[in-house]
Amino acid sequence: MRLSSVIMLICLVIAAASCSGRVDKEKEVLSSLLGREIVIPDSFVCRILDTPIDYDMSNADYKIITYLDSSGCTPCRMKLQVWNELINEFKSSEDVEVGFLMVLNSAPDKEIIFDIKRDMFLHPVVFDSDGLYDSANRLPTGEGYHTLLLDIDNKVVCVGNPVFNPKIRELYRQIITGSKQQTERGLAANPNCAVGIAHPQDTIQKQFLLANQGSQPITIQEIVPSCDCVTAIASTDTIAPGNSTMVTVSLVADTIAGSFRRHVDIFYNEKENPERLTLNGYLINNHNHSPKNQQQ
């Protein structure tokens, strides 16, 4: 999507929600942000839950950075459960790599850490108590300008928080997937799952519920994994109308540290296109770690 088209679409979103007297000012601020390179400090220490990670998203096709300053109630504004769903969705495509980072302008806070663990937010967070991100980038005031979609060169291609604005959410989808078309709705309510931290040779198992909400039976023709380290089994091959089946996806973690994404494609006799179930996470190559099972 061209930069001029993005500017126009974002301005339309703002115009729909703002007083006419503010639109010109909003347009001016957006024009100053779009195309600008954002600095991600090298000294950042990222973590998933309690575990520090050596997080590198420099080669990601797109990066989502959401920054929360110290004003107001930080736990209230994080919206971790909604972010969980969106990040998993944006990471579901094998053709596009999407990085994510939540930057909190605070020291590690017990309440924030409690919320992160409670909501099982399994994506990178950095506590930026020294304000390095704000000092390096000097973003405009207003939370609407503090969530950015960057390209591979860390240049801003979209501004706005998709958690709070469905129009911005759709715009993110269009830019990341390169299409306005929605994929055919599958049987799984949540086809993408974050597994958090993994270590080499860990066995990870996640379950996906496939529900047939139609009026005709649906039969699983075949389940095709993305690689030999992934397997999947369904509790039943034929799903009657109103019924469901459980698919258990098992992954034996690789030995290459960093972000990973694996999937299985489920082909149905009655559907033209397969449904993809995806696991994404972050692997730490700790030689002193004993392999374990992670189940859900």
Buried (B, 14 or more C-beta within 10 A) or exposed (E): BEBEEBBEBBBEBBBEEEEEEEBEEBBEBBBEBBEBEBEBBEEBEBBBBEEEBEBEBEEBBBBBBBBBBEEEEBBEBBBBEBBBEBBBBBBBBEEBBBBBBBBBBBEEBEEBBEBBEEBEBBBBBBBBEEEBBBEEBEBBEEBBBBBBBBBBEBBBBBBBBBBBBEBBBBBBBBBBBEEEEEEEEBBBEEBBBBBBBBBBBBBBBBEBEBBBEEEEEBEBBEBBBBEEBBBBEBEEEEBEEEBBBEBBBBBBBBEEBBBBBBBBBBBBEEBEEBBBBBBBBBBBBEEEEEEEEBEE
